Amino acid sequence: DSDGRQRTFVKLVDTKRLLGCKTREDVDAFFLEMTSAVAKLRQAKNTKKKVAAALGASG
């Protein structure tokens, strides 16, 4: 952060699959897939919040 402290956060990683990567290309593909999975989860979470907010506003 701006004060020089290390930032930490939870990430889900398929360590078995990561350790099974044989080449740099495998690792790159792995992280690309992990990033897209995180984006999909974030999108689903945001959609759920929007639906809950819409139901709360109409109710």
C-alpha positions as CSV (number, residue, x, y, z in Angstrom):
1,D,0.0,0.0,0.0
2,S,1.0,3.7,0.1
3,D,2.7,3.2,3.5
4,G,4.9,0.4,2.3
5,R,3.0,-2.5,4.0
6,Q,2.5,-5.7,2.0
7,R,-1.1,-6.1,0.8
8,T,-2.5,-9.6,1.2
9,F,-5.7,-11.2,0.0
10,V,-7.2,-14.6,-0.6
11,K,-6.8,-16.2,-4.0
12,L,-8.1,-19.6,-5.0
13,V,-5.4,-21.6,-6.9
14,D,-5.5,-25.1,-8.1
15,T,-2.1,-26.0,-6.8
16,K,-2.1,-29.6,-8.2
17,R,-2.7,-28.3,-11.7
18,L,-0.2,-25.5,-11.3
19,L,2.5,-27.9,-10.2
20,G,1.6,-30.1,-13.1
21,C,2.5,-27.4,-15.6
22,K,5.6,-28.5,-17.6
23,T,6.3,-25.4,-19.7
24,R,6.1,-21.6,-19.4
25,E,3.2,-21.7,-21.8
26,D,1.3,-24.1,-19.6
27,V,1.8,-21.7,-16.6
28,D,0.7,-18.7,-18.7
29,A,-2.4,-20.6,-19.8
30,F,-3.1,-21.7,-16.3
31,F,-3.0,-18.1,-14.9
32,L,-5.1,-16.8,-17.8
33,E,-7.8,-19.3,-17.1
34,M,-7.6,-18.6,-13.3
35,T,-8.0,-14.8,-14.1
36,S,-11.1,-15.5,-16.3
37,A,-12.6,-17.7,-13.6
38,V,-12.2,-14.9,-11.0
39,A,-13.8,-12.4,-13.4
40,K,-16.8,-14.8,-13.9
41,L,-17.2,-15.2,-10.1
42,R,-17.0,-11.4,-9.6
43,Q,-19.6,-10.9,-12.3
44,A,-21.9,-13.4,-10.8
45,K,-21.5,-11.9,-7.4
46,N,-22.3,-8.4,-8.8
47,T,-25.4,-9.7,-10.6
48,K,-26.6,-11.3,-7.4
49,K,-26.2,-8.0,-5.5
50,K,-28.1,-6.1,-8.3
51,V,-31.0,-8.6,-8.2
52,A,-31.1,-8.4,-4.4
53,A,-31.1,-4.6,-4.5
54,A,-33.8,-4.5,-7.1
55,L,-36.0,-6.9,-5.1
56,G,-35.4,-4.8,-2.0
57,A,-36.3,-1.6,-3.8
58,S,-39.5,-3.1,-5.2
59,G,-40.6,-4.8,-2.0
